Amino acid sequence: MLILDRKENQSIMIGDDIEITVVNIKGDHAKIGINAPTAIKVYRKEIFEEIQKANVEAAKVKPADIKDIDKLLNKKKKM
């Protein structure tokens, strides 16, 4: 892990197009700003972990469950 010391309004660059700026420091909290291309997804770690967990759970769906969902959707379309 690389550890850098930064003050308010100072930045670091990751590659050529990701800039991380320390926006504010108050007590033991730091607010950071991230400037990255829209193709780069940026999440708080706890949100990223929840997304990964949901993806694993979604991958456990059985083909029979998908057929049942398809039947329900087709039934609603006919109504």
Backbone bond lengths (Angstrom), bond angles and torsions (degrees), N, CA, C in turn:
res aa  C-N    CA-C-N  psi(-1)  N-CA   C-N-CA  omega(-1)  CA-C   N-CA-C  phi
1 M - - - 1.446 - - 1.526 108.05 -
2 L 1.288 115.35 131.93 1.463 121.40 175.12 1.527 108.39 -89.44
3 I 1.295 116.82 129.04 1.468 121.44 178.60 1.527 107.82 -116.41
4 L 1.332 115.59 124.09 1.461 121.77 -179.87 1.514 109.62 -120.06
5 D 1.295 116.62 143.34 1.450 122.55 175.93 1.527 107.85 -95.50
6 R 1.314 117.94 123.95 1.461 122.65 -179.81 1.513 109.14 -133.16
7 K 1.319 116.62 149.03 1.453 122.80 174.77 1.528 108.28 -105.52
8 E 1.344 115.79 172.14 1.461 119.59 177.62 1.520 110.20 -53.30
9 N 1.322 114.56 141.80 1.468 124.20 179.11 1.526 114.21 67.00
10 Q 1.322 117.67 11.67 1.459 120.26 173.40 1.524 108.25 -101.10
11 S 1.326 115.40 152.97 1.464 120.64 -173.87 1.515 111.83 -126.88
12 I 1.314 114.46 166.82 1.457 122.65 166.25 1.523 107.05 -129.51
13 M 1.306 116.02 154.31 1.458 121.22 178.25 1.526 108.78 -112.71
14 I 1.308 115.42 139.49 1.465 122.13 172.03 1.517 105.82 -116.43
15 G 1.313 115.80 113.09 1.453 119.48 -173.48 1.516 109.43 64.85
16 D 1.333 115.12 -152.73 1.461 120.62 -177.51 1.520 113.50 -92.52
17 D 1.347 117.62 -14.68 1.460 117.76 -168.72 1.519 116.19 -135.20
18 I 1.327 118.36 13.92 1.466 120.40 175.73 1.521 107.72 -121.55
19 E 1.333 115.09 119.88 1.456 121.09 -179.97 1.522 109.46 -118.73
20 I 1.326 115.54 129.36 1.461 121.52 177.63 1.525 107.14 -115.06
21 T 1.338 115.17 124.04 1.464 121.03 -176.19 1.519 109.82 -119.56
22 V 1.317 116.68 136.00 1.459 121.55 172.51 1.524 105.87 -79.54
23 V 1.314 117.03 112.27 1.459 122.13 -175.78 1.527 111.09 -86.97
24 N 1.345 115.74 -41.35 1.458 119.09 -175.26 1.515 108.69 -156.85
25 I 1.317 116.22 143.26 1.464 121.52 173.83 1.518 106.88 -126.34
26 K 1.330 115.77 124.77 1.462 121.00 -179.92 1.525 107.28 -139.18
27 G 1.320 116.10 110.22 1.458 119.73 -177.54 1.516 109.99 64.17
28 D 1.334 115.16 -126.77 1.458 118.82 179.88 1.531 112.44 -98.88
29 H 1.329 117.56 17.76 1.467 122.36 178.29 1.521 110.36 -114.03
30 A 1.308 115.13 138.48 1.460 121.27 175.27 1.517 108.37 -123.22
31 K 1.313 117.20 131.93 1.461 121.66 173.24 1.519 106.73 -97.07
32 I 1.318 114.89 130.86 1.457 118.84 179.46 1.519 109.57 -121.02
33 G 1.308 114.90 150.72 1.455 121.74 174.88 1.523 107.84 -113.33
34 I 1.312 116.11 141.11 1.459 120.77 -179.16 1.520 108.13 -123.65
35 N 1.297 115.61 122.08 1.451 121.88 176.52 1.528 106.65 -110.95
36 A 1.333 116.00 111.10 1.465 121.51 -176.81 1.520 109.27 -142.96
37 P 1.322 117.36 156.95 1.458 120.25 176.37 1.534 110.06 -58.78
38 T 1.323 116.18 150.39 1.469 119.45 -178.32 1.521 112.53 -63.43
39 A 1.322 118.12 -20.72 1.464 120.92 178.08 1.529 112.08 -72.58
40 I 1.322 116.99 -16.65 1.461 121.90 178.89 1.526 107.89 -91.79
41 K 1.320 115.86 120.51 1.464 120.15 178.40 1.520 109.03 -85.00
42 V 1.326 116.18 132.18 1.461 122.14 -179.25 1.519 107.66 -123.38
43 Y 1.331 116.00 122.61 1.460 122.27 -179.56 1.522 109.58 -132.24
44 R 1.323 116.29 152.79 1.462 119.59 165.16 1.525 106.40 -65.91
45 K 1.315 117.47 147.38 1.463 120.47 -174.30 1.530 112.37 -57.71
46 E 1.338 117.35 -42.60 1.466 118.87 -177.48 1.530 111.28 -65.34
47 I 1.320 117.99 -33.50 1.468 121.38 176.38 1.521 109.71 -70.14
48 F 1.333 117.65 -42.72 1.461 122.16 177.58 1.528 110.58 -57.92
49 E 1.327 116.82 -44.03 1.467 120.71 179.29 1.528 111.36 -64.02
50 E 1.330 117.98 -38.69 1.465 121.02 176.72 1.528 111.40 -64.54
51 I 1.318 117.15 -39.90 1.462 121.28 177.56 1.525 110.05 -62.96
52 Q 1.326 116.23 -44.51 1.462 120.18 178.92 1.521 111.24 -61.94
53 K 1.317 116.78 -42.19 1.473 121.67 179.05 1.530 110.19 -63.12
54 A 1.325 117.06 -43.57 1.465 120.79 178.87 1.522 110.94 -63.95
55 N 1.327 117.16 -38.09 1.462 120.57 178.31 1.527 111.35 -64.56
56 V 1.326 116.87 -40.39 1.470 120.58 177.61 1.524 109.85 -63.59
57 E 1.319 117.04 -43.83 1.463 120.49 179.04 1.528 111.06 -63.97
58 A 1.317 117.02 -40.73 1.468 120.59 179.80 1.518 110.87 -64.85
59 A 1.311 117.35 -31.53 1.468 120.94 -179.83 1.520 111.44 -71.68
60 K 1.319 117.80 -15.27 1.464 121.89 -179.71 1.531 112.90 -84.71
61 V 1.319 117.51 -1.31 1.461 120.89 -178.93 1.520 109.03 -64.56
62 K 1.324 115.97 134.16 1.468 121.81 -179.24 1.530 109.88 -87.01
63 P 1.326 116.90 147.53 1.472 120.02 178.67 1.536 112.95 -53.01
64 A 1.320 117.50 -35.82 1.473 120.40 179.45 1.531 110.46 -62.97
65 D 1.327 117.07 -37.13 1.461 120.45 178.15 1.521 110.81 -64.13
66 I 1.324 116.29 -39.02 1.463 120.53 179.21 1.521 110.52 -64.90
67 K 1.323 117.01 -39.39 1.476 120.63 178.04 1.528 109.96 -62.17
68 D 1.319 116.78 -42.37 1.463 120.54 179.20 1.529 110.71 -62.61
69 I 1.304 117.12 -41.00 1.466 120.96 178.59 1.521 109.64 -64.47
70 D 1.328 116.31 -43.00 1.458 121.24 178.87 1.534 110.50 -59.81
71 K 1.314 117.86 -42.11 1.468 121.67 178.58 1.527 110.60 -62.06
72 L 1.325 116.39 -43.89 1.467 120.40 179.45 1.526 111.31 -63.12
73 L 1.320 116.58 -43.29 1.461 119.86 179.95 1.519 111.48 -64.94
74 N 1.312 117.06 -42.06 1.461 120.42 179.05 1.522 111.01 -66.35
75 K 1.315 117.28 -35.27 1.466 121.75 178.35 1.535 109.82 -64.30
76 K 1.338 117.27 -41.72 1.465 120.84 179.97 1.519 110.85 -67.84
77 K 1.329 117.88 -35.20 1.461 120.92 179.63 1.525 111.23 -64.54
78 K 1.330 117.20 -34.86 1.462 122.02 -177.92 1.518 111.77 -73.41
79 M 1.326 117.21 -23.27 1.472 120.80 -177.63 1.471 111.85 -70.64
